[in-house]
């Protein structure tokens, strides 16, 4: 199975899983009168809708560039993840506001036994789906799957926290702490919001960086440089510089090679062959990569912030 089919299959699994979780959340919310479960169901419904969008995006990024999008569609991935993060934050803040009002009004009664049943089912299911999606994300390198897997991990962790919180309340119902029972549900919602908010903020931060053509993480940059060195040395090139950008699953690598006076100008055929060799070598490390190579004798080429150094001494 190729990466494209594996990614789509995993996204379909995520979509159906989210739809089932949404149905369970809304059903148990009506049964228990719990706003925490209603919020969980709402997040699952959002996950279902967003995963349908992710399936479309996963197809789009494999389509060839056209006249309107001449560099392809990789930028749609971080844009989609950015919108997803913003929606999660918006829903979380609305839920926090509603829970704050409920606490001011004296809380609300819930059927805590059914809440515990729901929490056990969802926690186990979320962990299973997370493991499957995370495995597929590692195999495909898909940012869409990676974000989806993180969301399932977050759902599992949050629901596990709900389970622990309501277990404490359940065992306290016949003690001097029974007065806290009406406040349990809105308090759990507030705790869920506090726990979950860092994740969409991190997704937004990462997506913005990719939309603004930020470089990949330092570990990947180092690995790419290490892969390049043998090919560059074998071709007799010793000095130059690189620029890297990551957008969605695509990495754009610009290699600047500074020729010294003793080196002959490479022919077009030689340049094409060298680019093929370098792209093939880098492709063994990272599949979705575009490589552009520039030959020059002008050290000012590439802008004032381009520093030409011996490749083996390049920052790593």
GIMO-V148706 format. One record per helix or strand of 3 or more residues. SS is the DSSP state (alpha for helix, beta for strand). FROM is the first residue (numbers start at 1). LEN is the number of residues. Records with the same first field share a line. If there is no record, write none. Layout:
SS = FROM-LEN ; FROM-LEN
This chain:
alpha = 3-30 ; 35-26 ; 75-30 ; 112-29 ; 143-29 ; 178-34 ; 218-17 ; 268-16 ; 311-3
beta = 239-9 ; 250-9 ; 289-8
